[in-house]
């Protein structure tokens, strides 16, 4: 079956369908990870996005249930240069995901780098490119989009019941690998919806603010909860959680031109001058600056990648410490945080 990707600026990239039939709308973005395709599409941070893989071949080692980062696929569509299957492509088709192969992904990525991530539609089947491009004008932009309610659980639940420290995770779209890493380091892990109040969280030995999709700026209630929590319990923010901690402490966030997505992003820790190679997935960032609490910055564009407020017992990392997929340079962040909680619990 034929297919194509249409961008809001009128560009069209043609290929073949290897997934479900239909039209999927979303923001066209790209990731530079060479592996972890199943982890990528099941990461809730990719909600309402069409993911272009820069790796030339995707799907070559199949799929496995334990690799999924959530219960379902959150990317609205998948775009590849060469899709290998049938395990991977059958997996996408069974989940109703539009997937295109044979796309000139190199040209597409260069276009997005030059013009920025933008609204797009992945089409599998017969459709008019002109009609699809016209329909894109009616699609909502990512800037200003509050998406956490669509990926956060409706009720609290316990992920791990055994451990010697109690950690509350605020699930804005948290990845399973973060929960597993907390549990492996000896934490009892209770997971709460994005709407949880500060009083509930303050009773725990530590609170992890998880990753999630969309623009942090409209999340005023969630930011207020973080402000009310600071100083009452140790806090660790990851990705979106980092951005909410930043907003709660007076920093500003903004939309990146084409985001940071991949497993090869260099970040400098200003306290040690060590450079970490990190896994990242975010379209918004904390504005550059050497303000209070800044510990890490991106070597790509100077955006703030880490904060630490000892007096508030709060810290954060923009990158994904558990690295699913990606390098493990940041993994000690969660392990050391849990060990610190153990020392004061």
ZAKOLLUM-47560 format. One line per field, with one value per residue (C-alpha): residue number from 0; residue in three letters; x, y, z. Coordinates in nm, 3 decimals, decimal comma. Each point is the difference from the previous one (the first is absolute). Last residue first. Example, Ala and Ser with C-alpha at 12.3 -4.5 7.8 and 13.67 -1.06 7.14 Angstrom:
// residues 2
nr	(1_0)
rest	(SER_ALA)
u	(1,367_-0,137)
v	(-0,106_-0,344)
w	(0,714_0,066)
END
This chain:
// residues 345
nr	(344_343_342_341_340_339_338_337_336_335_334_333_332_331_330_329_328_327_326_325_324_323_322_321_320_319_318_317_316_315_314_313_312_311_310_309_308_307_306_305_304_303_302_301_300_299_298_297_296_295_294_293_292_291_290_289_288_287_286_285_284_283_282_281_280_279_278_277_276_275_274_273_272_271_270_269_268_267_266_265_264_263_262_261_260_259_258_257_256_255_254_253_252_251_250_249_248_247_246_245_244_243_242_241_240_239_238_237_236_235_234_233_232_231_230_229_228_227_226_225_224_223_222_221_220_219_218_217_216_215_214_213_212_211_210_209_208_207_206_205_204_203_202_201_200_199_198_197_196_195_194_193_192_191_190_189_188_187_186_185_184_183_182_181_180_179_178_177_176_175_174_173_172_171_170_169_168_167_166_165_164_163_162_161_160_159_158_157_156_155_154_153_152_151_150_149_148_147_146_145_144_143_142_141_140_139_138_137_136_135_134_133_132_131_130_129_128_127_126_125_124_123_122_121_120_119_118_117_116_115_114_113_112_111_110_109_108_107_106_105_104_103_102_101_100_99_98_97_96_95_94_93_92_91_90_89_88_87_86_85_84_83_82_81_80_79_78_77_76_75_74_73_72_71_70_69_68_67_66_65_64_63_62_61_60_59_58_57_56_55_54_53_52_51_50_49_48_47_46_45_44_43_42_41_40_39_38_37_36_35_34_33_32_31_30_29_28_27_26_25_24_23_22_21_20_19_18_17_16_15_14_13_12_11_10_9_8_7_6_5_4_3_2_1_0)
rest	(UNK_UNK_UNK_UNK_UNK_UNK_UNK_UNK_UNK_UNK_UNK_UNK_UNK_UNK_UNK_UNK_UNK_UNK_UNK_UNK_UNK_UNK_UNK_UNK_UNK_UNK_UNK_UNK_UNK_UNK_UNK_UNK_UNK_UNK_UNK_UNK_UNK_UNK_UNK_UNK_UNK_UNK_UNK_UNK_UNK_UNK_UNK_UNK_UNK_UNK_UNK_UNK_UNK_UNK_UNK_UNK_UNK_UNK_UNK_UNK_UNK_UNK_UNK_UNK_UNK_UNK_UNK_UNK_UNK_UNK_UNK_UNK_UNK_UNK_UNK_UNK_UNK_UNK_UNK_UNK_UNK_UNK_UNK_UNK_UNK_UNK_UNK_UNK_UNK_UNK_UNK_UNK_UNK_UNK_UNK_UNK_UNK_UNK_UNK_UNK_UNK_UNK_UNK_UNK_UNK_UNK_UNK_UNK_UNK_UNK_UNK_UNK_UNK_UNK_UNK_UNK_UNK_UNK_UNK_UNK_UNK_UNK_UNK_UNK_UNK_UNK_UNK_UNK_UNK_UNK_UNK_UNK_UNK_UNK_UNK_UNK_UNK_UNK_UNK_UNK_UNK_UNK_UNK_UNK_UNK_UNK_UNK_UNK_UNK_UNK_UNK_UNK_UNK_UNK_UNK_UNK_UNK_UNK_UNK_UNK_UNK_UNK_UNK_UNK_UNK_UNK_UNK_UNK_UNK_UNK_UNK_UNK_UNK_UNK_UNK_UNK_UNK_UNK_UNK_UNK_UNK_UNK_UNK_UNK_UNK_UNK_UNK_UNK_UNK_UNK_UNK_UNK_UNK_UNK_UNK_UNK_UNK_UNK_UNK_UNK_UNK_UNK_UNK_UNK_UNK_UNK_UNK_UNK_UNK_UNK_UNK_UNK_UNK_UNK_UNK_UNK_UNK_UNK_UNK_UNK_UNK_UNK_UNK_UNK_UNK_UNK_UNK_UNK_UNK_UNK_UNK_UNK_UNK_UNK_UNK_UNK_UNK_UNK_UNK_UNK_UNK_UNK_UNK_UNK_UNK_UNK_UNK_UNK_UNK_UNK_UNK_UNK_UNK_UNK_UNK_UNK_UNK_UNK_UNK_UNK_UNK_UNK_UNK_UNK_UNK_UNK_UNK_UNK_UNK_UNK_UNK_UNK_UNK_UNK_UNK_UNK_UNK_UNK_UNK_UNK_UNK_UNK_UNK_UNK_UNK_UNK_UNK_UNK_UNK_UNK_UNK_UNK_UNK_UNK_UNK_UNK_UNK_UNK_UNK_UNK_UNK_UNK_UNK_UNK_UNK_UNK_UNK_UNK_UNK_UNK_UNK_UNK_UNK_UNK_UNK_UNK_UNK_UNK_UNK_UNK_UNK_UNK_UNK_UNK_UNK_UNK_UNK_UNK_UNK_UNK_UNK_UNK_UNK_UNK_UNK_UNK_UNK_UNK_UNK_UNK_UNK_UNK_UNK_UNK_UNK)
u	(1,450_0,311_0,267_-0,244_-0,104_0,366_0,023_-0,313_0,161_0,327_-0,182_-0,211_0,299_0,226_-0,172_0,117_0,293_-0,210_-0,021_-0,330_-0,341_-0,131_0,269_-0,090_0,129_-0,235_0,124_-0,142_0,138_-0,129_0,077_-0,192_0,086_-0,127_0,321_0,202_-0,153_0,143_-0,089_0,091_-0,027_-0,019_0,023_0,349_-0,068_0,186_0,220_-0,317_0,024_0,029_0,020_-0,229_-0,129_-0,009_0,050_0,265_-0,234_-0,156_-0,381_-0,144_-0,107_-0,293_-0,004_0,123_0,148_0,352_0,256_0,334_0,374_0,132_0,285_0,189_0,089_-0,051_-0,248_-0,087_-0,143_0,017_-0,261_0,068_-0,304_0,056_-0,309_-0,268_-0,256_0,083_-0,254_-0,047_-0,018_-0,014_-0,312_0,059_0,033_0,076_0,160_-0,157_0,020_-0,336_0,067_0,330_-0,160_-0,262_0,272_0,186_-0,323_-0,046_0,343_0,065_-0,061_0,134_-0,160_0,082_-0,304_-0,147_0,248_-0,169_-0,348_-0,205_0,212_-0,036_-0,379_-0,003_0,187_-0,259_-0,284_0,171_0,069_-0,042_0,377_0,113_-0,079_-0,069_0,092_0,116_0,295_-0,034_0,012_0,160_-0,099_0,200_-0,045_-0,376_-0,256_0,050_-0,158_-0,353_0,027_0,133_-0,314_-0,025_-0,131_0,274_-0,117_0,195_0,242_0,117_0,349_0,157_0,368_0,290_0,220_-0,163_-0,338_0,114_0,154_-0,321_-0,209_0,235_-0,011_-0,379_0,005_-0,193_-0,278_-0,077_0,016_0,094_0,214_-0,015_0,301_0,002_0,339_0,089_-0,145_-0,283_-0,334_0,104_-0,238_-0,274_-0,295_-0,160_-0,309_-0,077_0,349_0,182_0,014_-0,285_0,019_0,366_-0,073_-0,012_0,060_0,116_0,254_-0,084_-0,226_-0,360_-0,111_-0,229_0,282_0,093_-0,326_0,124_0,311_-0,221_-0,220_0,303_0,157_-0,319_-0,061_0,024_0,171_0,237_0,033_0,230_-0,110_0,211_0,016_0,351_0,343_0,237_0,084_0,368_0,020_-0,338_0,115_0,330_-0,199_-0,232_0,287_0,174_-0,329_-0,061_-0,308_0,012_-0,202_-0,315_-0,187_-0,357_-0,064_-0,312_0,153_-0,002_0,169_0,285_0,068_-0,027_0,265_0,234_-0,044_-0,004_0,229_0,255_-0,091_0,238_0,013_-0,254_-0,302_-0,218_-0,345_-0,208_0,277_-0,162_0,011_-0,164_0,037_0,316_0,378_-0,010_0,323_-0,140_-0,257_0,262_0,047_0,214_0,376_0,005_-0,295_0,155_0,269_0,155_0,000_-0,140_-0,338_-0,288_-0,261_-0,344_-0,100_-0,324_0,143_0,376_0,061_-0,219_0,294_-0,152_0,139_0,352_0,023_-0,099_0,263_0,273_0,293_0,203_-0,146_0,007_-0,367_-0,211_-0,312_-0,317_-0,278_-0,314_-0,273_-0,059_-0,183_-0,118_0,120_0,200_0,367_0,244_-0,109_0,230_0,189_-0,048_0,123_-0,220_0,087_-0,290_0,115_-0,238_0,189_-0,132_0,134_-0,091_-0,143_-0,043_-0,130)
v	(0,796_0,221_-0,237_-0,199_0,317_0,060_-0,353_0,063_0,314_-0,182_-0,270_0,255_0,210_-0,304_-0,077_0,321_-0,148_-0,303_0,043_-0,033_-0,160_-0,009_0,203_-0,008_0,357_0,151_0,354_0,322_-0,083_0,129_0,091_0,092_-0,018_0,359_0,128_-0,225_0,152_-0,187_0,045_-0,187_0,026_0,379_0,091_0,086_-0,096_-0,319_-0,033_-0,026_0,133_-0,155_0,142_0,306_0,078_0,377_0,137_-0,084_0,037_-0,182_-0,035_-0,324_-0,219_-0,106_-0,267_-0,281_-0,348_-0,051_-0,274_0,127_0,015_0,159_0,252_0,037_0,355_-0,115_0,258_0,131_-0,336_0,027_-0,160_-0,171_-0,144_-0,340_-0,209_0,182_0,277_0,363_0,225_0,144_0,377_-0,028_0,131_0,214_-0,030_0,267_-0,028_0,128_-0,295_-0,164_0,041_-0,187_-0,272_-0,038_-0,023_-0,268_-0,200_0,028_-0,169_-0,154_0,184_-0,126_0,136_-0,046_0,074_0,311_0,256_0,021_-0,155_0,319_0,110_-0,343_0,017_0,346_-0,134_-0,277_0,251_0,233_-0,265_0,250_0,065_-0,365_-0,053_-0,355_-0,349_-0,166_-0,078_-0,068_0,210_-0,228_0,057_-0,114_-0,140_0,035_0,193_0,318_-0,163_-0,007_0,358_0,117_-0,102_-0,265_0,129_-0,162_-0,342_-0,188_-0,295_-0,170_-0,153_-0,173_0,060_-0,245_0,109_-0,251_0,158_0,348_-0,138_-0,187_0,316_0,192_-0,285_0,012_0,346_0,282_0,181_0,279_-0,265_0,153_-0,268_-0,038_-0,170_-0,196_-0,119_-0,348_-0,203_-0,232_0,107_0,092_0,155_0,106_0,180_0,344_0,057_0,151_-0,068_0,280_-0,018_0,226_0,230_0,067_0,165_0,375_0,149_0,363_-0,061_-0,334_0,162_-0,114_-0,142_0,209_0,117_-0,365_-0,060_0,204_-0,219_-0,310_0,137_0,089_-0,341_-0,165_-0,337_-0,367_-0,219_0,057_0,369_0,156_0,355_0,293_0,298_0,135_-0,062_0,271_0,151_-0,086_-0,297_-0,123_0,016_-0,173_-0,272_-0,047_-0,010_-0,271_-0,182_-0,053_-0,213_-0,364_-0,112_0,145_-0,102_0,089_-0,156_-0,210_-0,213_-0,317_0,194_0,111_-0,352_-0,138_0,253_-0,103_-0,377_0,002_0,165_0,254_0,361_0,194_0,379_0,032_0,207_-0,102_0,133_0,132_-0,059_-0,116_-0,377_-0,180_-0,134_0,193_-0,018_-0,311_-0,202_-0,279_-0,095_-0,090_0,118_-0,091_0,044_0,163_0,232_0,320_0,040_0,333_0,141_0,355_-0,111_0,238_0,010_0,153_0,170_0,030_-0,180_-0,058_0,067_-0,305_-0,223_-0,296_0,118_0,041_-0,321_-0,196_0,178_-0,054_0,014_0,255_0,296_0,319_0,084_0,210_0,215_0,055_0,133_-0,207_-0,124_-0,360_-0,095_-0,353_-0,355_-0,171_-0,078_-0,073_0,285_0,106_0,321_0,363_0,318_0,307_0,360_0,245_0,205_-0,200_-0,319_-0,302_-0,352_-0,250_-0,345_-0,268_-0,347)
w	(5,633_0,002_-0,130_-0,212_-0,179_-0,087_-0,138_-0,211_-0,143_-0,071_-0,198_-0,190_-0,107_-0,047_-0,334_-0,171_-0,193_-0,097_-0,376_-0,189_-0,027_0,262_0,173_0,372_0,045_-0,261_-0,076_0,144_0,343_0,333_0,359_0,315_0,370_0,032_0,161_-0,230_-0,316_-0,298_-0,367_-0,319_-0,377_-0,048_-0,368_-0,126_-0,362_-0,087_0,309_0,206_0,355_0,345_0,355_-0,004_0,352_-0,026_-0,347_-0,256_-0,293_-0,291_-0,006_0,138_-0,289_-0,216_-0,271_0,222_-0,031_0,129_0,061_0,125_-0,063_0,320_-0,004_0,328_0,103_0,364_0,132_-0,346_-0,109_-0,378_-0,225_-0,333_-0,184_-0,163_0,074_-0,196_0,008_0,081_-0,165_-0,349_0,054_0,381_0,170_0,308_0,379_0,259_0,344_0,322_0,238_-0,082_-0,373_0,037_0,212_-0,273_-0,266_0,194_0,039_-0,376_-0,032_0,344_0,329_0,335_0,317_0,370_0,215_0,169_-0,133_-0,338_0,004_-0,037_-0,295_-0,162_0,043_-0,157_-0,302_-0,043_0,020_-0,250_-0,263_-0,285_-0,017_0,002_-0,371_-0,107_0,109_0,323_0,225_0,370_0,315_0,259_0,361_0,302_0,351_-0,045_0,207_-0,204_-0,305_0,141_0,128_-0,339_-0,189_-0,275_-0,334_-0,214_0,117_0,268_-0,001_0,320_-0,010_0,301_-0,065_0,006_-0,290_-0,232_0,080_-0,100_-0,320_-0,084_0,041_-0,230_-0,253_0,002_-0,155_0,170_-0,183_0,248_0,270_0,333_0,163_0,379_0,156_0,327_0,125_0,130_-0,283_-0,098_-0,147_-0,354_-0,257_0,242_-0,158_0,001_-0,218_-0,342_-0,133_-0,190_-0,382_-0,112_0,302_-0,084_-0,333_0,069_-0,346_0,000_-0,275_-0,160_-0,261_-0,042_-0,337_-0,221_-0,229_-0,049_-0,186_-0,297_-0,017_-0,003_-0,279_-0,212_0,057_-0,123_0,161_-0,090_0,256_0,291_0,090_0,259_0,079_0,117_0,232_0,035_0,147_-0,120_-0,337_-0,049_0,235_-0,121_-0,364_0,079_0,176_-0,299_-0,250_0,202_0,055_-0,369_0,075_-0,116_0,302_0,152_0,316_0,099_0,340_0,059_0,272_-0,210_-0,282_0,223_0,127_-0,355_-0,106_0,279_-0,038_-0,382_-0,008_-0,111_-0,071_-0,224_-0,008_0,281_0,110_0,297_0,087_0,292_0,253_0,324_-0,052_0,289_0,355_0,075_-0,047_-0,216_0,007_0,220_-0,264_-0,259_-0,359_-0,301_-0,043_-0,347_0,058_-0,128_-0,266_-0,105_0,354_-0,026_0,132_-0,073_0,276_-0,059_0,326_0,196_0,305_-0,035_0,372_0,068_-0,104_-0,190_-0,337_0,136_0,203_-0,311_-0,210_0,257_-0,240_-0,198_0,189_-0,209_0,048_-0,235_0,032_-0,205_0,225_-0,031_-0,231_-0,104_-0,320_-0,076_-0,058_0,271_-0,040_-0,282_-0,231_-0,281_-0,071_-0,100_0,169_-0,052_0,088_0,016_0,300_0,222_-0,069_-0,194_0,051_-0,270_-0,060_-0,262_0,083)
END
